[in-house]
Amino acid sequence: MASKDNETTMHAKLYKIRGAQYCKDHRRTTFRVYAPNAKNVWVILTAFGREEFQLRMQKMNTGLWEVTTDKAPPGRTYLYLIDDCNGKYMLRTDPVSFSVVHIPEVDQVHSVVHDHTAYQWSDGEWLIQRALTNPLRAPLSIYEIQPKSWRNGFHQPLNFRQIAPELANYCLTMGFTHVEMFGLLDHPYKWERGYIVANYFAPYHDNGKCDDLKYLVDYLHQYAIGVIIDWVPTHFYHYNKSHWFSNSLHEFDGTNLYASHKSLWGTLYFDFNKEETRHLLFASALYWIDEMHIDGIRFDAVSQMIRRQSNDIPAAISFLRELNQTIHRFYPGVLCIAEETEGYPNLTMTMNFDLKWNIGWINDAMNLLRTPFNERPRHWYEKVLNMLNSARENNDKMILTLSHDDTDCHERDHHKTLFACVSYGRNDTEKFSDLRNFFAWQTFAPSHGHMIHMGDEVVQPVSWFQRFRQGMSSIDWSLTNTLSFHSKTQQYISDLNYFYRDHPQFWQNGDQDFTMIYECVANLIVAYHRGIYDNRRMAIIHNFSNRGYKSYDVSLPTWDPNVRRIGKTVEIFNSDNSIYGGSGLFQNQKADVVNMHSEWTFFRLSIPPLATVVLEEYLN
């Protein structure tokens, strides 16, 4: 084995070497852990938290410690006992744990031996199709959830297997193409969001083990629903639970193998100048794609990872570039998505990201919702036109996101909700009209997809985080049990998603299929085209004012050669439809295309207040 040491430590897929590697043929398990500066290391096999066997490990040339035993079948819990370089003894979980469990008898989290061959996947067709599909030319409608609180409170979270059928059926009903899960990596505090990560290979212990999560991913794939993981490569959990037990990576062998300095979140930043940091995180990302069949990685807190105190961090930038290039080369169809909040330019070119969250859009859109109608003209260019005018000029491909951060009250503002943004509305009819218009703006505006966070599809009046911290489900499911504006909005989101998916004009070429038609700041009306498919083109008209028009003329651009090709034009979507709680008074049985003196052409149509109308042009 020693002759393979160099190959072992440099292996990009360290999860195939390190951790507890069970061999089914020989019914033996080989443990390998990286602790180059430790004096001695033992595997402690446990039962109900108590030691049953102690196995001394042999140190290899590269800093790996190894031992093989027949006393550790799948399901066996274990820890490492580290005699570190300072002579301190500490029980630790395996940094490459594939499953971990909480042991209530000792209030500790222990690693679990896992057999990677046990679960039999059934998603082969999905994986083949994924590899053949360009995800940037496919519909992308993401539903963001926290598994431990989506249906139940964190005190009684559902197992991944219990979540699977409910989540799949709900996504089918709602028309989502993907689920994005945060709080999926194992973390120490059940009452926290899940971004303080303790283990980069194990799923969150209260939701189940490795095979339970495989079942959930597999189940979603059976229903053609992709899975995106929120991955946290910027900072990590570093506290020890006691003087003799730790489930943290920090000072694993008594030296600093991973950390830079204290982070904004009270954790420690990873130091990407350290080779072990790069090896471990590179392997973690590949593990979730390779072994867990994840379809996309959303990289959390990229801003703080690549730039701090106005200085770039070249090692982190090169790490991201190398990792994303590797994913694109070996796992075609898998998405690499950046959450970057500081406006770092051109992540596509510098770090090979596919997509980026458009943080600026959601800030502007929610601020526009908060702005009374009579004040909106003053913010028109900043909050609406700038986004449209810059759509085709962005170097990065954007997703329009409404995420957990946007309605996270952070234990202070319990009214930080989407519903609170429209508090000035005169009544619920006006408030929900404004919100339906917001969702249409998010779905139809030029982008490469959109995302909504759990609970926002029913526009719940209480923040998901407030409910979560009180031990309840993050979603107030009772809002969907009666015929109300909340349940009608839920139906609206479903119809909006399926409408978007059924019309390639919105996604076949992303934000490049976009041209401006018309804007009027006085009336708060903007119109634009989205793509041509099968000689049909979409015209989107948004009205951000509370004034409706039974007849309104939207002039078409004279420079557009396709204007002369417009034949029949029909309304195919109207957010003011009565089934969604709208008035139903501004429907267009037909939209007139009026030609004036062979030079000027315009649509003449009804435009509801606080609403979106979609016209389909048949081009001759």
N, C-alpha and C positions, 0 to 999 in steps of 0.2 A: 504493500500500500504506500509506503514512504516514497517509492519511485514515482508515484503519481501526484505527489504533494503539489507541485507547481500547477499542474492541470487542475487540481482540486480547488485551490484557493482562487485561481483566476477564472474559473468557470463562470460564465455569465448566468447560468442556471444553477446557482448555489443550492437551491432547494432540492436538487436531485442528489446532492452530496451531503449537505449538512442536515442537522436536525436528527430525528429518529427515523431511520430508513429501514422499513420492515421488508424482509425477503420472504415472500409467501412459500416459495419452493423449499427453503431450508427452515422456515418457521423461526427465524432468528432476526433480531433487530440490531442494527449498527447505529450507535450514537456518535455524532461528530459535532463539536462545538469549537468556535474560534475564540481562544483566550490566550494570546501569545505571551503575555507577561505573567500569567498565573504560575504559582509554584506547584500546585496540585489541583486536579479536578476529579470529582466523583459523580457518577449518576446515582441518584437516590430514587429508587422505585417505591412508590407510595400507594397506600390504600386508605381511603377516608382521611387523607391528609397526613397519615403517619408512615414513617419509614418502615419498609419491609425488607428491602435489599439495598446494599451499598456496593457499587461496582467502581473500582479504581480505573481511571482512563489513562491511556498512553499518549504522551505528547509526540506529535510528528514534527518534521523539520519546519513546517510553514506556520506553526502556531495553532494548528488544529489538534484537538484532543479526541481520542477515539477509543471505543470499546464495543464489542459485540457480545450479545447474550441471547439465550433462549427463554429468559425469564420476563420478557417484555412484549407480550402479544398485543395486537391492536386493542385499544381501549385502556391499556395500562397507563396510569398517571405517573409522572416523574418530575423531578427537579434536578438541577446541577448544584453540587456543593463546590464552591470556588474558594480555594486558598489563594488569595490574590497576592500581588507583588509586595503588598505592605504587611502581609501576614494576617490579614483580616479574613475571617470565614463568613461566607454569605450563601444562603440558599437562593437560587435564581431560576426563573422560568427560562426555557429555551428561546433564544432570539429568533430561531427558525422553527417555531411551533406551528403545526398545521391545524391543530385544534387546542383549545384550552378550556378548562372547566373551573368553576368556582366551587371550592370545597367548604361547605358551611361549617363543618366541624372545627376547622381551624381558621376560617375566614381568609383563605388564600386562593389564588388562581394557580393551578398546576397545568403543566403541559400534558398532552395526551398523545400516545403512540397511535399512528394512523396508517392504514393500508390504502395506498393510492389506487390499487387495482380493484378495490371492493365495489366502488360505485360504477355502474354501467350506464354510460351516457346514451341518450336517444336523440341527440340533436345534430347528427351528422349532416343532414340535408341543410340545416340552418347554416352551419359553418361553411359548407361548400358555397352556398349562395352568398354568404357574407363576403367571402374572398373574391367573388366575381362581381360584386356590386361596388360602385364608387359611392361612398356614403355622402359625398358632397353634392351628388346629383340625385339624391333620394329624399323623401320627406323625413323631417326630424321634428317630432313633437314629444317633448320629454316631460315626464311626471316625476318630480323630486320627492322622495320620501325618506323618513327615518324609520327603519324596520321595527325598532323596539317600541315605537309609539304610534305607528300608523293606525292600528286597530285597538290596541290595548294600552294602558299606562305602563310605565317602565317597571312597576312593581310586579306585574304579571305579563311580561312580554310573550308574544306568540313565538313558537318555534318556526324556523324558516319553512318547514314542511306545512305547517298550518297556514302560513301566510300565502303560500303558492297559489292555491286555487282561487282564493278571494282576490288577490292582486291581479292575477291574469284575467279573471272575469271583469274586474273593474276597469282595467286598461282597455279591454275589448269594448266595453260599454262606452267608455269615454273617448276612444279613438287615439290613445297615445301610442306612439311607435316605440318608445323607449322608457325604461324606468331608470332614474338615477338615485342611488342609495348613498346617504351619508350616515356616519356612525356605524359603518360596516366593519371597519378594522377594529380589532379588539382594543378596548379602552377601559380604564380602571373605575370610572365613576358613572353609575347608572343614571344619575340625575343631570349629566352633562350631555352636550350635543353629540359628542363622539369624535372631536378633532384633537383631543389629547391622546395620542396613540401610544400604546404600550407594546403592541406586537404587530409587525408588518406582514405577517403571513396567515395569521389566524383570524377567523371571523369573530364578531362580538359574542362572548361566551353565553350571555343570557338568551340569545336567539338560536343557539345550537352549535353543532360541530361542523366540520368541513363538509361531510357528505350531506348534511341537512341543507347547507347553502347550495351545494351542487344540485340538489333536487329542485330548489327554487329557481335557479338559473335555467336548468333543463326544462322545467315546466313552462317558464315564460317563453323559451325558445320554441316550444311546441305550438305556441299561439302567435308566433312571429313577432315577439316583443323583445327588443334588445335590452341589454343590461349595462349600465355605466356605473362605475364605482368612483366615489369621492376618495381620492388618494392624497395623503398628507406628507409630502416629502420635504417640507420646510423646517419643521420643528418636531420635537418628541418629548414624551413624558420622562421625567428624570428623578422622581422622588422614590425613596425606599420606603416600603410599608413599615418596616421595623429595622432594628439594628442587625437583624440576622436573616431577613427575607426581603427580596425585591423582585418585581416583575418589570423592571426598567432595563434599558440597554446601557444606561450611563455607568461608566467606570466598571464595566463588566469584569475585567481582570485586575482592577485597581488603577488602571490608567484610562486616559481619555481617548477612546477609540473613535468617537463619533461627533462630539459636540464642538460648537463654536462658542457662543456666549448666550446670555439670557435673552429670551424673545419677548415680543409684545404681549404674549399670552401667559407669561409666567413659566413657560417651558424652556427648552434649550434649542437654539438653532442647530441644524446639522452643519458640519464643516465639510464642504465638498472638496477641499484640498486633502482630506484624509481618504486614503484608498479604501479603507474598510467601509466608510460611509457610502462611497460610490458602488462598491460591490454589493452591499446588502440591499440598498434601495433599487439598484438596477435589477437584481434578482427578484425583489418583491414585485415590481411592476410586471415583469415577464411571468411570474408565477400566477398572478390573477388572470392573465390572458391565456396562458398555456394550460394550466391545470384546472382553473375555475371557469374557463370559457367566457370571460368577461368581454364585452363588445366595445368598451370605450373606457378611457381613464380621464377623469376630470382632475387636473392638478390644482390642488388647493394652495392659495396664498403665494402664487408665483412672484408677485411684486416683491415680497419680503425675501424670497429665496434668491432672486437674481440681482437685487439692488438695495443697499441700505446706506443711510446717511449720505445720499447723493452719489454713491460710488457703485459701479457695476461690480459683480462678483464673477469673474471669468470662469472659475472652476464650476460654479453652479450652472452657468450658461452652457458651457461645453458638455456638462453632464446631460442636461435636457436635450441638447441637440443630438448627442450620440444615442440617447435612449429612444427618442422619437424616430430617428432614422432606422434604428433596429426594429422597432415595432412596425414601421411601414414596410420594411423589407421582408420580414418574416411572418407578419400577420396582416396581410392586406385586408382592408375593410374595417379595421379597428380604428376608432377615433381617438385622437389625442387633443384634449380640450384644456385651455388655460383659463383659470380665474385670475385675471391680472387687473388691478384696480388703479394703477398709477399712470396708465397711458404709455407704457414702454413700447417704443415703435417696432412694428414689423416682426412680430413673434413668428410668423410663418417662415420668413427668410432666415432669421437668426437662430431659431430653435426648432424649426420644422413642426410647429403645432398646426393641426388642421383647422381648429376653431378657437374662438375666444369669446368669453362672456362680454356682452356690451353693457358694461356697468354704467356708462354715461347715459345710455338710452333709458334704463329703468329709473335712474335718478330724475331725469327730465320728465319722463312720462308720469311718475307719481307726483312730482311737483306740479305738473300741469293739472292733474286731478285735484290737487289741493287748492288750486287757484280759482277764485270766484269767476264766473263767466265774464263779467264786465271788465275784469283785469287781464283776461287771457290775451287780448291783442298785444299787450306790452311784452309778452313772453313768446309771441308767435314764432319769430325767427330763431330764437335760442332753443326753444323746446320742441319745435316741430320741423321747421324748414331745414335747419342745420343738419338734422339726422338724415333727411331725404337727400339733400344736396351732396352730402359726403358719402352716401352709401356706395357708390361705384368707385370712389377714390380711396377707400380703406385698403391698406395693404394686407390687413388681417380679415379673415372671414368671420363674421359675427353671428352669435346666437343672441336673440332677445330674451332675456331671462327675468323671471319673477321668482327669486330664490328664497330660501329660508332666512337669509340675512335681511331681506327687504321687509319682512314682517316679524322679525325677532326683537322682542321688547327688551331683551337684555336686563330683565329684572327691574327695569325702571319705568319705561313708558308702556303700560299695559294696553294702550290704545294705538300702538303701532301696528295697524292693520290696513289692508286695502280698503275696507269699508270705512275706516275713519278718514281716509283721504277725501271722501265726498260728503263730509259732515255738514257742509254749508247747503247742500241740496234742500229744496223746499219740502220734499216728501220722498218716500221710498221709490216711487215711480221715476222721479228725476235722478235719484242717486244710482239706481240700478241701470238706467239708460246710459249714464256716464260710464259706468263700469263695463257694460257690454261694448261700448265704443272703444274703451281702453283695450279690451281683449282682442277686438278686431284689428286695432292698430298694431298690437303685438304680433298677430298672426299673419297679416297681409303685407305689412311694411317690408321693404327689401332687407333680406337677411338670409342666413343659411339654416334657419330653424328657430324654434322657440321652446321655452320651458316654463312650467308653472309648478309652484310648490303645493304640497298637500294642504288642503283646507282652503286654499284660495279659489279652487273651482266651485266652492259653495259660498264664497265671500263671507266667511264667518266673522262675527263682530269682535271676538276675543282672540288675541294673538295665540298662535299655535304654541309658542314657547311658554306662555302663562299657563295654558292647559297642561302642557308637558310637565312643567315643574310642580304642578299640583297632583301629579300622578295619574292624570287622565289621558285618554287618547288625544293626540295632538289635533285631531279633526273632531268637530262637533257633528257627529253623524246624525243627531236628532234633527238637524236642519233639513235633511233630505227626506224626512218621513212624511211631511205634509206638503200640500201644493202651495208653495210660497215663492217669493222672489228668489230665495236661496236655491230651492230645488229647480226653479225655472232657469236660473243661471247655470246650474250644473248641466242641465239639458242643452243649454246654449253652447257651453264649452265642448260638449260631445259633438254637436252638429258642426261647430266651427272646425274642430279637428278633422272630422271626416270630409268636410268641404275642402279644406286645405289639402288633404291627402289625395282626394279624387281629382285635383286639378294641377297637373304638372307645371302649369305656368308659374306657380309660386315657388317651386323648388328645383326644377330641372337645371337651371343655371344660377341659382342662388340670387344674390343681390345684383348680378349683372343684367338680369331680366327686369329692368326698371327704367321708366322714363316719366318725367313730370308732365302733367297735363295742364294743371290750373291751380292757383291758390289765391285766396282773398282774405286778407287779414281782418278786414272789417266784419266779414261774415263768419270768420273762423272755419272756412271750408277749404279743403285741399283735395286734389284728385291726381291720380297717377296710374300708369299702365304697368301690368305685371305679365310679361311674357306672351308668347304665341305658341299654341299647341294645336295641331290639327286645324289650322287656319281659324283658330278662335283666340281672341285676346281678352284679357281681364282689364276692366277699368274700375278702380277703387275710388270711392268718394267718401270722405270722412267729414262730418259736421261736429265741430267741437264746441258749438254754442247751443244754448237752450231754446233757440228759435228755429222753427221748422218752416219749410217752403213747399207749398202745393205745386208751384212751378218755378223752376230755377234753371238758368242757362249756364252750362259749363262749357266754355270755349275750348276747342281742340287746337293743338299747335299746328300752325300752317306749314312748318318744316317737316312734319311727319308724313312720309309718303304713304303710310298705311291708312291714313285718314280717308283717302279717296277709295280705299278698298272696303270700307265699312258698309255692310249691307244691313241685315237685320241685327238689332240690338235688344237684348232682353235682360230683365233683372233676374238674377239667380240667387241673390242673398240680400237680406235686409235685417239688420239687428233690431229693428223696431217691430218685428213680427209679434203679434199678440201672444203666440205660444211661449214666448220668452218673457212676457210681462210688458211688452211694448204696447203702443197705442193701436197699431195696425191701420192707422189712418193715412199713411204715406207710402202705400204700396204702388209700384209701377207695373200696371198690366203690360205696358210697353214703354220703352224709352225712345223718344223721337230723336232722330238725327236730322238736324236742320242745316240746310246749306243757304248761305246768303251771298248772292252776287257771284257765285262760283269761286269765292275766295275764302269766306269765313264759314266754318262748320262748328256746330256745337250740339251738345246733348241738351235736351229739354226734359226735365224729370222732376219728380217730387223728392224732396230730401227731408227726412224726419229730423227733429232736434236730437242732439247728442246721439248720433247714430252713424252707421256705416252701411252704404249700399254698394253692391257689386254688380256691375253690368258685364255681360258677355257679348263681345262684338264678333259677328260672323264676317270674316274677311273674304271678299270675292277674289 
